Amino acid sequence: MSSNQKMFKNQSTQTTKDDINKYDSNLQSKIQDSGCGNCKAHALWDDDWQNILIPCASCAEENNYLWNGEECLGVSGISASEHREQTPEEFVWIIKNLIQPRFKGDEKEFNEYIDRLPTNVRDLFNSY
């Protein structure tokens, strides 16, 4: 877990919108500086290509599934070709078919991954 994820996960005080906007701004700078290939290729950008409106799924995860103060699952798979955020149902399909097999033999680590998901995605995953 990155220190940025810990910032949101472990805070005992309520996160303010200013905190979220500052974090989003820092992450956007990091993406632009580091050259996140997925974001550069598939994220939804503003008209000036200066700000990311919806990041790739990996950067959304790194940001604890928050973007601009809202829950965000990121852009991945089908949603990338349709220029939109992935739905919880699409994300669950990806988890079941692509992510879970990578954790074969390490159920504890997979359960920790599931626990970090947004509640609606985790509940949907557990209902299958």
C-alpha positions in Angstrom: 0.0 0.0 0.0 1.4 3.4 -1.0 1.8 6.2 1.5 -0.9 8.0 -0.6 -3.4 5.2 0.0 -2.6 5.3 3.7 -3.4 9.0 3.7 -7.0 8.2 3.0 -7.3 4.8 4.6 -5.8 5.6 8.0 -7.0 9.1 8.7 -8.8 9.4 11.9 -10.1 12.9 11.0 -12.5 13.6 8.2 -10.8 14.3 4.9 -11.8 17.7 3.6 -12.5 18.6 -0.1 -9.3 20.8 0.0 -7.3 17.7 1.1 -8.8 15.7 -1.8 -8.2 18.4 -4.4 -4.6 18.9 -3.2 -4.0 15.1 -3.4 -5.7 14.9 -6.8 -3.5 17.7 -8.0 -0.4 16.0 -6.7 -1.3 12.7 -8.3 -2.1 14.4 -11.6 1.4 16.0 -11.5 2.9 12.6 -10.7 1.1 11.0 -13.6 2.2 13.7 -16.0 5.8 13.6 -14.7 6.1 9.8 -14.5 4.4 9.2 -17.8 1.7 6.7 -16.8 1.2 5.1 -20.1 -2.3 3.9 -19.4 -3.4 7.4 -18.3 -1.7 9.0 -21.3 -3.4 6.5 -23.7 -6.8 5.9 -22.0 -7.7 8.3 -19.3 -10.3 10.9 -19.9 -8.6 14.4 -20.1 -10.1 17.9 -20.2 -10.2 19.7 -23.6 -6.7 21.2 -23.0 -5.1 17.9 -22.1 -4.0 19.5 -18.8 -6.2 17.7 -16.2 -7.3 14.1 -16.0 -11.1 13.8 -15.5 -11.0 10.1 -15.1 -7.7 8.2 -14.6 -6.8 4.7 -15.6 -7.9 1.9 -13.2 -4.4 1.6 -11.7 -4.2 5.3 -10.8 -7.7 5.2 -9.5 -6.7 2.3 -7.2 -3.6 4.2 -6.1 -5.8 7.1 -5.2 -8.0 4.8 -3.1 -10.8 4.9 -5.7 -11.3 8.6 -5.2 -11.0 11.3 -7.9 -12.0 14.9 -7.6 -13.8 14.0 -4.3 -15.9 11.3 -5.9 -15.7 7.6 -6.1 -13.9 6.6 -9.2 -13.2 3.1 -10.6 -11.0 4.4 -13.5 -10.9 3.6 -17.2 -10.2 0.0 -18.1 -10.9 -2.6 -20.8 -14.2 -1.9 -22.7 -14.6 1.5 -21.0 -11.4 2.7 -22.5 -12.6 2.1 -26.1 -15.9 3.8 -25.1 -14.1 6.8 -23.4 -15.8 6.3 -20.0 -15.3 5.1 -16.5 -15.7 1.3 -16.0 -18.9 0.2 -14.3 -18.9 -1.8 -11.1 -20.1 -4.8 -13.1 -17.3 -4.5 -15.6 -14.8 -4.2 -12.7 -16.2 -7.3 -11.0 -15.8 -9.2 -14.3 -12.1 -8.1 -14.5 -11.6 -9.1 -10.8 -13.1 -12.5 -11.3 -11.4 -13.3 -14.6 -8.1 -11.4 -14.6 -7.1 -10.3 -11.1 -8.2 -13.2 -8.9 -6.3 -15.9 -10.9 -3.1 -13.9 -10.2 -3.6 -14.5 -6.5 -3.9 -18.2 -6.8 -2.6 -19.8 -3.7 -2.6 -16.5 -1.7 -6.1 -16.2 -0.5 -5.1 -13.8 2.4 -3.5 -11.3 0.0 -6.5 -11.5 -2.4 -8.9 -10.9 0.5 -6.9 -7.8 1.5 -7.2 -6.6 -2.1 -11.0 -7.1 -2.0 -11.2 -5.3 1.3 -9.6 -2.2 -0.3 -12.3 -2.0 -3.0 -15.2 0.5 -2.8 -18.1 -1.0 -0.8 -20.5 -1.3 -3.8 -17.9 -3.2 -5.9 -17.0 -5.5 -3.0 -20.6 -6.2 -2.3 -21.3 -7.0 -6.0 -18.2 -9.2 -6.1 -19.3 -11.1 -3.0 -22.8 -11.6 -4.4 -21.4 -13.8 -7.3 
